[in-house]
């Protein structure tokens, strides 16, 4: 089954299907430790607890990350 980060899911399908949500435990986020995943849109990347791609080297999300 293909999994997509929050941004790719919204961009491709108009909705976040939460494929990668909840993979990073909350206590890890305070230490900047994120789940390493394979998003079918981004490739190998990292996601936060909401399934949002947080890897700044993923060009398709870099602009969105700068705004948040």
CHARMM-style PDB file with segment names, atoms N, HN, CA, C and O in Angstrom:
ATOM      1  N   UNK     1       0.833  -1.179   0.000  1.00  0.00      PROA
ATOM      2  CA  UNK     1       0.000   0.000   0.000  1.00  0.00      PROA
ATOM      3  C   UNK     1       0.878   1.243   0.000  1.00  0.00      PROA
ATOM      4  O   UNK     1       1.880   1.295   0.713  1.00  0.00      PROA
ATOM      5  N   UNK     2       0.517   2.225  -0.779  1.00  0.00      PROA
ATOM      6  HN  UNK     2      -0.297   2.183  -1.359  1.00  0.00      PROA
ATOM      7  CA  UNK     2       1.271   3.470  -0.863  1.00  0.00      PROA
ATOM      8  C   UNK     2       0.880   4.398   0.284  1.00  0.00      PROA
ATOM      9  O   UNK     2      -0.300   4.544   0.603  1.00  0.00      PROA
ATOM     10  N   UNK     3       1.880   5.020   0.898  1.00  0.00      PROA
ATOM     11  HN  UNK     3       2.839   4.901   0.640  1.00  0.00      PROA
ATOM     12  CA  UNK     3       1.648   5.982   1.970  1.00  0.00      PROA
ATOM     13  C   UNK     3       2.136   7.351   1.520  1.00  0.00      PROA
ATOM     14  O   UNK     3       3.133   7.468   0.808  1.00  0.00      PROA
ATOM     15  N   UNK     4       1.419   8.380   1.946  1.00  0.00      PROA
ATOM     16  HN  UNK     4       0.608   8.285   2.524  1.00  0.00      PROA
ATOM     17  CA  UNK     4       1.758   9.751   1.595  1.00  0.00      PROA
ATOM     18  C   UNK     4       1.804  10.607   2.849  1.00  0.00      PROA
ATOM     19  O   UNK     4       1.013  10.411   3.771  1.00  0.00      PROA
ATOM     20  N   UNK     5       2.741  11.567   2.884  1.00  0.00      PROA
ATOM     21  HN  UNK     5       3.384  11.727   2.135  1.00  0.00      PROA
ATOM     22  CA  UNK     5       2.779  12.522   3.988  1.00  0.00      PROA
ATOM     23  C   UNK     5       1.556  13.426   3.877  1.00  0.00      PROA
ATOM     24  O   UNK     5       0.840  13.396   2.877  1.00  0.00      PROA
ATOM     25  N   UNK     6       1.327  14.221   4.901  1.00  0.00      PROA
ATOM     26  HN  UNK     6       1.908  14.245   5.714  1.00  0.00      PROA
ATOM     27  CA  UNK     6       0.165  15.105   4.950  1.00  0.00      PROA
ATOM     28  C   UNK     6       0.122  16.037   3.739  1.00  0.00      PROA
ATOM     29  O   UNK     6      -0.925  16.186   3.109  1.00  0.00      PROA
ATOM     30  N   UNK     7       1.252  16.666   3.413  1.00  0.00      PROA
ATOM     31  HN  UNK     7       2.103  16.545   3.925  1.00  0.00      PROA
ATOM     32  CA  UNK     7       1.273  17.619   2.311  1.00  0.00      PROA
ATOM     33  C   UNK     7       1.000  16.945   0.963  1.00  0.00      PROA
ATOM     34  O   UNK     7       0.218  17.459   0.163  1.00  0.00      PROA
ATOM     35  N   UNK     8       1.634  15.806   0.709  1.00  0.00      PROA
ATOM     36  HN  UNK     8       2.269  15.389   1.359  1.00  0.00      PROA
ATOM     37  CA  UNK     8       1.434  15.114  -0.566  1.00  0.00      PROA
ATOM     38  C   UNK     8      -0.005  14.627  -0.697  1.00  0.00      PROA
ATOM     39  O   UNK     8      -0.604  14.725  -1.768  1.00  0.00      PROA
ATOM     40  N   UNK     9      -0.554  14.105   0.388  1.00  0.00      PROA
ATOM     41  HN  UNK     9      -0.068  14.025   1.258  1.00  0.00      PROA
ATOM     42  CA  UNK     9      -1.924  13.619   0.365  1.00  0.00      PROA
ATOM     43  C   UNK     9      -2.890  14.753   0.024  1.00  0.00      PROA
ATOM     44  O   UNK     9      -3.786  14.581  -0.803  1.00  0.00      PROA
ATOM     45  N   UNK    10      -2.707  15.909   0.659  1.00  0.00      PROA
ATOM     46  HN  UNK    10      -1.979  16.048   1.331  1.00  0.00      PROA
ATOM     47  CA  UNK    10      -3.576  17.052   0.391  1.00  0.00      PROA
ATOM     48  C   UNK    10      -3.392  17.564  -1.027  1.00  0.00      PROA
ATOM     49  O   UNK    10      -4.358  17.946  -1.689  1.00  0.00      PROA
ATOM     50  N   UNK    11      -2.147  17.572  -1.491  1.00  0.00      PROA
ATOM     51  HN  UNK    11      -1.363  17.262  -0.954  1.00  0.00      PROA
ATOM     52  CA  UNK    11      -1.859  18.070  -2.836  1.00  0.00      PROA
ATOM     53  C   UNK    11      -2.414  17.131  -3.907  1.00  0.00      PROA
ATOM     54  O   UNK    11      -2.978  17.593  -4.899  1.00  0.00      PROA
ATOM     55  N   UNK    12      -2.264  15.845  -3.723  1.00  0.00      PROA
ATOM     56  HN  UNK    12      -1.806  15.470  -2.918  1.00  0.00      PROA
ATOM     57  CA  UNK    12      -2.679  14.882  -4.745  1.00  0.00      PROA
ATOM     58  C   UNK    12      -4.161  14.531  -4.693  1.00  0.00      PROA
ATOM     59  O   UNK    12      -4.794  14.333  -5.730  1.00  0.00      PROA
ATOM     60  N   UNK    13      -4.715  14.454  -3.478  1.00  0.00      PROA
ATOM     61  HN  UNK    13      -4.201  14.614  -2.636  1.00  0.00      PROA
ATOM     62  CA  UNK    13      -6.086  13.968  -3.318  1.00  0.00      PROA
ATOM     63  C   UNK    13      -7.056  14.996  -2.748  1.00  0.00      PROA
ATOM     64  O   UNK    13      -8.258  14.744  -2.670  1.00  0.00      PROA
ATOM     65  N   UNK    14      -6.530  16.162  -2.346  1.00  0.00      PROA
ATOM     66  HN  UNK    14      -5.553  16.366  -2.409  1.00  0.00      PROA
ATOM     67  CA  UNK    14      -7.381  17.184  -1.772  1.00  0.00      PROA
ATOM     68  C   UNK    14      -7.794  16.902  -0.339  1.00  0.00      PROA
ATOM     69  O   UNK    14      -8.641  17.604   0.214  1.00  0.00      PROA
ATOM     70  N   UNK    15      -7.200  15.876   0.268  1.00  0.00      PROA
ATOM     71  HN  UNK    15      -6.512  15.306  -0.181  1.00  0.00      PROA
ATOM     72  CA  UNK    15      -7.549  15.461   1.630  1.00  0.00      PROA
ATOM     73  C   UNK    15      -6.367  14.728   2.254  1.00  0.00      PROA
ATOM     74  O   UNK    15      -5.645  13.997   1.575  1.00  0.00      PROA
ATOM     75  N   UNK    16      -6.180  14.933   3.550  1.00  0.00      PROA
ATOM     76  HN  UNK    16      -6.766  15.527   4.101  1.00  0.00      PROA
ATOM     77  CA  UNK    16      -5.150  14.192   4.269  1.00  0.00      PROA
ATOM     78  C   UNK    16      -5.749  12.874   4.751  1.00  0.00      PROA
ATOM     79  O   UNK    16      -6.649  12.862   5.590  1.00  0.00      PROA
ATOM     80  N   UNK    17      -5.245  11.771   4.214  1.00  0.00      PROA
ATOM     81  HN  UNK    17      -4.514  11.781   3.532  1.00  0.00      PROA
ATOM     82  CA  UNK    17      -5.746  10.461   4.624  1.00  0.00      PROA
ATOM     83  C   UNK    17      -5.013   9.921   5.855  1.00  0.00      PROA
ATOM     84  O   UNK    17      -5.276   8.801   6.293  1.00  0.00      PROA
ATOM     85  N   UNK    18      -4.102  10.711   6.407  1.00  0.00      PROA
ATOM     86  HN  UNK    18      -3.889  11.620   6.051  1.00  0.00      PROA
ATOM     87  CA  UNK    18      -3.392  10.408   7.658  1.00  0.00      PROA
ATOM     88  C   UNK    18      -2.622   9.092   7.608  1.00  0.00      PROA
ATOM     89  O   UNK    18      -2.557   8.361   8.596  1.00  0.00      PROA
ATOM     90  N   UNK    19      -2.035   8.796   6.436  1.00  0.00      PROA
ATOM     91  HN  UNK    19      -2.088   9.389   5.633  1.00  0.00      PROA
ATOM     92  CA  UNK    19      -1.261   7.561   6.277  1.00  0.00      PROA
ATOM     93  C   UNK    19      -0.093   7.473   7.255  1.00  0.00      PROA
ATOM     94  O   UNK    19       0.201   6.396   7.773  1.00  0.00      PROA
ATOM     95  N   UNK    20       0.572   8.593   7.509  1.00  0.00      PROA
ATOM     96  HN  UNK    20       0.333   9.468   7.088  1.00  0.00      PROA
ATOM     97  CA  UNK    20       1.793   8.578   8.312  1.00  0.00      PROA
ATOM     98  C   UNK    20       1.615   9.283   9.654  1.00  0.00      PROA
ATOM     99  O   UNK    20       2.600   9.609  10.316  1.00  0.00      PROA
ATOM    100  N   UNK    21       0.381   9.518  10.055  1.00  0.00      PROA
ATOM    101  HN  UNK    21      -0.419   9.253   9.517  1.00  0.00      PROA
ATOM    102  CA  UNK    21       0.093  10.195  11.316  1.00  0.00      PROA
ATOM    103  C   UNK    21       0.354   9.253  12.500  1.00  0.00      PROA
ATOM    104  O   UNK    21       0.059   8.060  12.439  1.00  0.00      PROA
ATOM    105  N   UNK    22       0.912   9.818  13.574  1.00  0.00      PROA
ATOM    106  HN  UNK    22       1.152  10.787  13.624  1.00  0.00      PROA
ATOM    107  CA  UNK    22       1.098   9.079  14.819  1.00  0.00      PROA
ATOM    108  C   UNK    22       2.332   8.196  14.877  1.00  0.00      PROA
ATOM    109  O   UNK    22       2.462   7.383  15.792  1.00  0.00      PROA
ATOM    110  N   UNK    23       3.236   8.335  13.924  1.00  0.00      PROA
ATOM    111  HN  UNK    23       3.131   8.994  13.180  1.00  0.00      PROA
ATOM    112  CA  UNK    23       4.428   7.483  13.919  1.00  0.00      PROA
ATOM    113  C   UNK    23       5.541   8.012  14.821  1.00  0.00      PROA
ATOM    114  O   UNK    23       6.411   7.249  15.240  1.00  0.00      PROA
ATOM    115  N   UNK    24       5.521   9.302  15.119  1.00  0.00      PROA
ATOM    116  HN  UNK    24       4.814   9.922  14.778  1.00  0.00      PROA
ATOM    117  CA  UNK    24       6.517   9.897  16.002  1.00  0.00      PROA
ATOM    118  C   UNK    24       5.889  10.105  17.370  1.00  0.00      PROA
ATOM    119  O   UNK    24       4.982  10.927  17.504  1.00  0.00      PROA
ATOM    120  N   UNK    25       6.346   9.381  18.397  1.00  0.00      PROA
ATOM    121  HN  UNK    25       7.082   8.713  18.288  1.00  0.00      PROA
ATOM    122  CA  UNK    25       5.785   9.580  19.740  1.00  0.00      PROA
ATOM    123  C   UNK    25       5.989  11.025  20.203  1.00  0.00      PROA
ATOM    124  O   UNK    25       7.010  11.640  19.897  1.00  0.00      PROA
ATOM    125  N   UNK    26       5.028  11.554  20.929  1.00  0.00      PROA
ATOM    126  HN  UNK    26       4.198  11.054  21.178  1.00  0.00      PROA
ATOM    127  CA  UNK    26       5.058  12.951  21.359  1.00  0.00      PROA
ATOM    128  C   UNK    26       6.333  13.293  22.123  1.00  0.00      PROA
ATOM    129  O   UNK    26       6.877  14.382  21.937  1.00  0.00      PROA
ATOM    130  N   UNK    27       6.826  12.398  22.976  1.00  0.00      PROA
ATOM    131  HN  UNK    27       6.385  11.514  23.127  1.00  0.00      PROA
ATOM    132  CA  UNK    27       8.029  12.705  23.755  1.00  0.00      PROA
ATOM    133  C   UNK    27       9.272  12.813  22.871  1.00  0.00      PROA
ATOM    134  O   UNK    27      10.235  13.481  23.248  1.00  0.00      PROA
ATOM    135  N   UNK    28       9.267  12.176  21.717  1.00  0.00      PROA
ATOM    136  HN  UNK    28       8.484  11.633  21.411  1.00  0.00      PROA
ATOM    137  CA  UNK    28      10.400  12.284  20.796  1.00  0.00      PROA
ATOM    138  C   UNK    28      10.415  13.633  20.088  1.00  0.00      PROA
ATOM    139  O   UNK    28      11.481  14.139  19.737  1.00  0.00      PROA
ATOM    140  N   UNK    29       9.247  14.213  19.879  1.00  0.00      PROA
ATOM    141  HN  UNK    29       8.381  13.802  20.165  1.00  0.00      PROA
ATOM    142  CA  UNK    29       9.161  15.473  19.159  1.00  0.00      PROA
ATOM    143  C   UNK    29       9.841  16.609  19.906  1.00  0.00      PROA
ATOM    144  O   UNK    29      10.391  17.515  19.280  1.00  0.00      PROA
ATOM    145  N   UNK    30       9.813  16.575  21.227  1.00  0.00      PROA
ATOM    146  HN  UNK    30       9.366  15.839  21.735  1.00  0.00      PROA
ATOM    147  CA  UNK    30      10.465  17.620  22.000  1.00  0.00      PROA
ATOM    148  C   UNK    30      11.989  17.521  21.886  1.00  0.00      PROA
ATOM    149  O   UNK    30      12.699  18.479  22.192  1.00  0.00      PROA
ATOM    150  N   UNK    31      12.478  16.383  21.453  1.00  0.00      PROA
ATOM    151  HN  UNK    31      11.901  15.605  21.204  1.00  0.00      PROA
ATOM    152  CA  UNK    31      13.915  16.197  21.246  1.00  0.00      PROA
ATOM    153  C   UNK    31      14.280  16.270  19.768  1.00  0.00      PROA
ATOM    154  O   UNK    31      15.401  15.931  19.388  1.00  0.00      PROA
ATOM    155  N   UNK    32      13.346  16.709  18.935  1.00  0.00      PROA
ATOM    156  HN  UNK    32      12.435  16.985  19.243  1.00  0.00      PROA
ATOM    157  CA  UNK    32      13.542  16.782  17.484  1.00  0.00      PROA
ATOM    158  C   UNK    32      13.896  15.430  16.874  1.00  0.00      PROA
ATOM    159  O   UNK    32      14.709  15.355  15.953  1.00  0.00      PROA
ATOM    160  N   UNK    33      13.292  14.372  17.384  1.00  0.00      PROA
ATOM    161  HN  UNK    33      12.632  14.433  18.133  1.00  0.00      PROA
ATOM    162  CA  UNK    33      13.449  13.037  16.828  1.00  0.00      PROA
ATOM    163  C   UNK    33      12.164  12.696  16.077  1.00  0.00      PROA
ATOM    164  O   UNK    33      11.083  12.673  16.665  1.00  0.00      PROA
ATOM    165  N   UNK    34      12.286  12.436  14.795  1.00  0.00      PROA
ATOM    166  HN  UNK    34      13.165  12.455  14.317  1.00  0.00      PROA
ATOM    167  CA  UNK    34      11.113  12.198  13.960  1.00  0.00      PROA
ATOM    168  C   UNK    34      11.201  10.827  13.297  1.00  0.00      PROA
ATOM    169  O   UNK    34      12.287  10.276  13.117  1.00  0.00      PROA
ATOM    170  N   UNK    35      10.038  10.290  12.939  1.00  0.00      PROA
ATOM    171  HN  UNK    35       9.156  10.738  13.085  1.00  0.00      PROA
ATOM    172  CA  UNK    35       9.996   9.000  12.263  1.00  0.00      PROA
ATOM    173  C   UNK    35      10.548   9.149  10.843  1.00  0.00      PROA
ATOM    174  O   UNK    35      10.212  10.092  10.128  1.00  0.00      PROA
ATOM    175  N   UNK    36      11.390   8.211  10.457  1.00  0.00      PROA
ATOM    176  HN  UNK    36      11.663   7.444  11.039  1.00  0.00      PROA
ATOM    177  CA  UNK    36      11.883   8.164   9.089  1.00  0.00      PROA
ATOM    178  C   UNK    36      10.953   7.256   8.302  1.00  0.00      PROA
ATOM    179  O   UNK    36      10.719   6.109   8.684  1.00  0.00      PROA
ATOM    180  N   UNK    37      10.423   7.779   7.194  1.00  0.00      PROA
ATOM    181  HN  UNK    37      10.614   8.711   6.884  1.00  0.00      PROA
ATOM    182  CA  UNK    37       9.391   7.074   6.434  1.00  0.00      PROA
ATOM    183  C   UNK    37       9.681   7.149   4.940  1.00  0.00      PROA
ATOM    184  O   UNK    37      10.577   7.859   4.483  1.00  0.00      PROA
ATOM    185  N   UNK    38       8.894   6.392   4.211  1.00  0.00      PROA
ATOM    186  HN  UNK    38       8.166   5.815   4.583  1.00  0.00      PROA
ATOM    187  CA  UNK    38       8.940   6.463   2.758  1.00  0.00      PROA
ATOM    188  C   UNK    38       7.588   6.968   2.269  1.00  0.00      PROA
ATOM    189  O   UNK    38       6.591   6.247   2.301  1.00  0.00      PROA
ATOM    190  N   UNK    39       7.572   8.212   1.820  1.00  0.00      PROA
ATOM    191  HN  UNK    39       8.382   8.799   1.794  1.00  0.00      PROA
ATOM    192  CA  UNK    39       6.370   8.815   1.247  1.00  0.00      PROA
ATOM    193  C   UNK    39       6.437   8.600  -0.263  1.00  0.00      PROA
ATOM    194  O   UNK    39       7.477   8.836  -0.879  1.00  0.00      PROA
ATOM    195  N   UNK    40       5.353   8.163  -0.846  1.00  0.00      PROA
ATOM    196  HN  UNK    40       4.509   7.971  -0.346  1.00  0.00      PROA
ATOM    197  CA  UNK    40       5.346   7.910  -2.293  1.00  0.00      PROA
ATOM    198  C   UNK    40       5.513   9.189  -3.102  1.00  0.00      PROA
ATOM    199  O   UNK    40       5.873   9.132  -4.277  1.00  0.00      PROA
ATOM    200  N   UNK    41       5.256  10.343  -2.488  1.00  0.00      PROA
ATOM    201  HN  UNK    41       4.963  10.389  -1.533  1.00  0.00      PROA
ATOM    202  CA  UNK    41       5.441  11.616  -3.190  1.00  0.00      PROA
ATOM    203  C   UNK    41       6.818  12.203  -2.975  1.00  0.00      PROA
ATOM    204  O   UNK    41       7.427  12.713  -3.915  1.00  0.00      PROA
ATOM    205  N   UNK    42       7.322  12.142  -1.744  1.00  0.00      PROA
ATOM    206  HN  UNK    42       6.827  11.728  -0.980  1.00  0.00      PROA
ATOM    207  CA  UNK    42       8.607  12.751  -1.375  1.00  0.00      PROA
ATOM    208  C   UNK    42       9.786  11.805  -1.522  1.00  0.00      PROA
ATOM    209  O   UNK    42      10.895  12.230  -1.850  1.00  0.00      PROA
ATOM    210  N   UNK    43       9.552  10.552  -1.285  1.00  0.00      PROA
ATOM    211  HN  UNK    43       8.652  10.208  -1.019  1.00  0.00      PROA
ATOM    212  CA  UNK    43      10.643   9.591  -1.159  1.00  0.00      PROA
ATOM    213  C   UNK    43      10.984   9.444   0.317  1.00  0.00      PROA
ATOM    214  O   UNK    43      10.123   9.635   1.176  1.00  0.00      PROA
ATOM    215  N   UNK    44      12.223   9.109   0.615  1.00  0.00      PROA
ATOM    216  HN  UNK    44      12.922   8.954  -0.082  1.00  0.00      PROA
ATOM    217  CA  UNK    44      12.650   8.950   2.007  1.00  0.00      PROA
ATOM    218  C   UNK    44      12.650  10.315   2.680  1.00  0.00      PROA
ATOM    219  O   UNK    44      13.265  11.257   2.181  1.00  0.00      PROA
ATOM    220  N   UNK    45      11.961  10.422   3.813  1.00  0.00      PROA
ATOM    221  HN  UNK    45      11.462   9.656   4.218  1.00  0.00      PROA
ATOM    222  CA  UNK    45      11.849  11.701   4.513  1.00  0.00      PROA
ATOM    223  C   UNK    45      11.557  11.459   5.986  1.00  0.00      PROA
ATOM    224  O   UNK    45      11.603  10.321   6.452  1.00  0.00      PROA
ATOM    225  N   UNK    46      11.261  12.512   6.709  1.00  0.00      PROA
ATOM    226  HN  UNK    46      11.224  13.437   6.330  1.00  0.00      PROA
ATOM    227  CA  UNK    46      10.887  12.434   8.119  1.00  0.00      PROA
ATOM    228  C   UNK    46       9.546  13.132   8.294  1.00  0.00      PROA
ATOM    229  O   UNK    46       9.253  14.114   7.610  1.00  0.00      PROA
ATOM    230  N   UNK    47       8.728  12.616   9.221  1.00  0.00      PROA
ATOM    231  HN  UNK    47       8.966  11.819   9.776  1.00  0.00      PROA
ATOM    232  CA  UNK    47       7.426  13.225   9.490  1.00  0.00      PROA
ATOM    233  C   UNK    47       7.249  13.468  10.979  1.00  0.00      PROA
ATOM    234  O   UNK    47       7.808  12.759  11.814  1.00  0.00      PROA
ATOM    235  N   UNK    48       6.445  14.504  11.297  1.00  0.00      PROA
ATOM    236  HN  UNK    48       5.990  15.081  10.618  1.00  0.00      PROA
ATOM    237  CA  UNK    48       6.109  14.761  12.690  1.00  0.00      PROA
ATOM    238  C   UNK    48       4.918  13.894  13.081  1.00  0.00      PROA
ATOM    239  O   UNK    48       4.489  13.041  12.305  1.00  0.00      PROA
ATOM    240  N   UNK    49       4.387  14.107  14.274  1.00  0.00      PROA
ATOM    241  HN  UNK    49       4.736  14.800  14.904  1.00  0.00      PROA
ATOM    242  CA  UNK    49       3.303  13.278  14.791  1.00  0.00      PROA
ATOM    243  C   UNK    49       2.006  13.409  13.982  1.00  0.00      PROA
ATOM    244  O   UNK    49       1.151  12.526  14.045  1.00  0.00      PROA
ATOM    245  N   UNK    50       1.855  14.492  13.232  1.00  0.00      PROA
ATOM    246  HN  UNK    50       2.550  15.209  13.181  1.00  0.00      PROA
ATOM    247  CA  UNK    50       0.667  14.700  12.403  1.00  0.00      PROA
ATOM    248  C   UNK    50       0.842  14.108  11.001  1.00  0.00      PROA
ATOM    249  O   UNK    50      -0.084  14.148  10.191  1.00  0.00      PROA
ATOM    250  N   UNK    51       2.020  13.563  10.716  1.00  0.00      PROA
ATOM    251  HN  UNK    51       2.772  13.531  11.374  1.00  0.00      PROA
ATOM    252  CA  UNK    51       2.285  12.999   9.395  1.00  0.00      PROA
ATOM    253  C   UNK    51       2.790  14.025   8.404  1.00  0.00      PROA
ATOM    254  O   UNK    51       2.872  13.754   7.206  1.00  0.00      PROA
ATOM    255  N   UNK    52       3.128  15.206   8.902  1.00  0.00      PROA
ATOM    256  HN  UNK    52       3.062  15.426   9.875  1.00  0.00      PROA
ATOM    257  CA  UNK    52       3.615  16.302   8.069  1.00  0.00      PROA
ATOM    258  C   UNK    52       5.106  16.123   7.788  1.00  0.00      PROA
ATOM    259  O   UNK    52       5.896  15.917   8.709  1.00  0.00      PROA
ATOM    260  N   UNK    53       5.480  16.201   6.526  1.00  0.00      PROA
ATOM    261  HN  UNK    53       4.837  16.368   5.778  1.00  0.00      PROA
ATOM    262  CA  UNK    53       6.885  16.111   6.136  1.00  0.00      PROA
ATOM    263  C   UNK    53       7.629  17.311   6.713  1.00  0.00      PROA
ATOM    264  O   UNK    53       7.242  18.454   6.475  1.00  0.00      PROA
ATOM    265  N   UNK    54       8.687  17.059   7.465  1.00  0.00      PROA
ATOM    266  HN  UNK    54       9.002  16.129   7.659  1.00  0.00      PROA
ATOM    267  CA  UNK    54       9.436  18.146   8.091  1.00  0.00      PROA
ATOM    268  C   UNK    54      10.847  18.269   7.517  1.00  0.00      PROA
ATOM    269  O   UNK    54      11.639  19.079   7.999  1.00  0.00      PROA
ATOM    270  N   UNK    55      11.160  17.497   6.520  1.00  0.00      PROA
ATOM    271  HN  UNK    55      10.517  16.839   6.128  1.00  0.00      PROA
ATOM    272  CA  UNK    55      12.499  17.487   5.941  1.00  0.00      PROA
ATOM    273  C   UNK    55      12.635  18.662   4.977  1.00  0.00      PROA
ATOM    274  O   UNK    55      11.957  18.695   3.950  1.00  0.00      PROA
ATOM    275  N   UNK    56      13.495  19.622   5.289  1.00  0.00      PROA
ATOM    276  HN  UNK    56      14.046  19.595   6.123  1.00  0.00      PROA
ATOM    277  CA  UNK    56      13.630  20.843   4.493  1.00  0.00      PROA
ATOM    278  C   UNK    56      14.236  20.608   3.115  1.00  0.00      PROA
ATOM    279  O   UNK    56      14.140  21.480   2.252  1.00  0.00      PROA
ATOM    280  N   UNK    57      14.851  19.466   2.889  1.00  0.00      PROA
ATOM    281  HN  UNK    57      14.930  18.758   3.590  1.00  0.00      PROA
ATOM    282  CA  UNK    57      15.450  19.195   1.588  1.00  0.00      PROA
ATOM    283  C   UNK    57      14.436  18.694   0.562  1.00  0.00      PROA
ATOM    284  O   UNK    57      14.770  18.558  -0.615  1.00  0.00      PROA
ATOM    285  N   UNK    58      13.216  18.421   0.988  1.00  0.00      PROA
ATOM    286  HN  UNK    58      12.945  18.532   1.944  1.00  0.00      PROA
ATOM    287  CA  UNK    58      12.176  18.019   0.052  1.00  0.00      PROA
ATOM    288  C   UNK    58      11.654  19.301  -0.594  1.00  0.00      PROA
ATOM    289  O   UNK    58      10.887  20.046   0.017  1.00  0.00      PROA
ATOM    290  N   UNK    59      12.076  19.550  -1.834  1.00  0.00      PROA
ATOM    291  HN  UNK    59      12.699  18.945  -2.330  1.00  0.00      PROA
ATOM    292  CA  UNK    59      11.767  20.810  -2.507  1.00  0.00      PROA
ATOM    293  C   UNK    59      10.279  21.118  -2.550  1.00  0.00      PROA
ATOM    294  O   UNK    59       9.883  22.273  -2.389  1.00  0.00      PROA
ATOM    295  N   UNK    60       9.459  20.115  -2.761  1.00  0.00      PROA
ATOM    296  HN  UNK    60       9.780  19.177  -2.892  1.00  0.00      PROA
ATOM    297  CA  UNK    60       8.034  20.371  -2.934  1.00  0.00      PROA
ATOM    298  C   UNK    60       7.384  20.919  -1.668  1.00  0.00      PROA
ATOM    299  O   UNK    60       6.297  21.491  -1.744  1.00  0.00      PROA
ATOM    300  N   UNK    61       8.025  20.758  -0.494  1.00  0.00      PROA
ATOM    301  HN  UNK    61       8.908  20.292  -0.433  1.00  0.00      PROA
ATOM    302  CA  UNK    61       7.439  21.236   0.751  1.00  0.00      PROA
ATOM    303  C   UNK    61       8.239  22.367   1.391  1.00  0.00      PROA
ATOM    304  O   UNK    61       7.801  22.938   2.389  1.00  0.00      PROA
ATOM    305  N   UNK    62       9.388  22.696   0.841  1.00  0.00      PROA
ATOM    306  HN  UNK    62       9.744  22.232   0.030  1.00  0.00      PROA
ATOM    307  CA  UNK    62      10.267  23.691   1.469  1.00  0.00      PROA
ATOM    308  C   UNK    62       9.558  25.023   1.674  1.00  0.00      PROA
ATOM    309  O   UNK    62       9.693  25.630   2.736  1.00  0.00      PROA
ATOM    310  N   UNK    63       8.813  25.486   0.691  1.00  0.00      PROA
ATOM    311  HN  UNK    63       8.704  24.992  -0.172  1.00  0.00      PROA
ATOM    312  CA  UNK    63       8.116  26.763   0.796  1.00  0.00      PROA
ATOM    313  C   UNK    63       7.047  26.712   1.891  1.00  0.00      PROA
ATOM    314  O   UNK    63       6.895  27.673   2.645  1.00  0.00      PROA
ATOM    315  N   UNK    64       6.312  25.614   1.987  1.00  0.00      PROA
ATOM    316  HN  UNK    64       6.435  24.834   1.374  1.00  0.00      PROA
ATOM    317  CA  UNK    64       5.289  25.471   3.023  1.00  0.00      PROA
ATOM    318  C   UNK    64       5.905  25.465   4.408  1.00  0.00      PROA
ATOM    319  O   UNK    64       5.347  26.051   5.335  1.00  0.00      PROA
ATOM    320  N   UNK    65       7.047  24.811   4.562  1.00  0.00      PROA
ATOM    321  HN  UNK    65       7.501  24.335   3.809  1.00  0.00      PROA
ATOM    322  CA  UNK    65       7.706  24.730   5.856  1.00  0.00      PROA
ATOM    323  C   UNK    65       8.208  26.102   6.315  1.00  0.00      PROA
ATOM    324  O   UNK    65       8.189  26.410   7.507  1.00  0.00      PROA
ATOM    325  N   UNK    66       8.660  26.927   5.354  1.00  0.00      PROA
ATOM    326  HN  UNK    66       8.676  26.678   4.386  1.00  0.00      PROA
ATOM    327  CA  UNK    66       9.145  28.254   5.701  1.00  0.00      PROA
ATOM    328  C   UNK    66       8.022  29.138   6.214  1.00  0.00      PROA
ATOM    329  O   UNK    66       8.260  30.011   7.049  1.00  0.00      PROA
ATOM    330  N   UNK    67       6.803  28.930   5.730  1.00  0.00      PROA
ATOM    331  HN  UNK    67       6.610  28.221   5.052  1.00  0.00      PROA
ATOM    332  CA  UNK    67       5.662  29.742   6.131  1.00  0.00      PROA
ATOM    333  C   UNK    67       5.156  29.369   7.517  1.00  0.00      PROA
ATOM    334  O   UNK    67       4.551  30.197   8.197  1.00  0.00      PROA
ATOM    335  N   UNK    68       5.397  28.125   7.946  1.00  0.00      PROA
ATOM    336  HN  UNK    68       5.889  27.452   7.393  1.00  0.00      PROA
ATOM    337  CA  UNK    68       4.857  27.687   9.242  1.00  0.00      PROA
ATOM    338  C   UNK    68       5.805  27.943  10.382  1.00  0.00      PROA
ATOM    339  OT1 UNK    68       5.490  27.628  11.529  1.00  0.00      PROA
TER     340      UNK     68
END
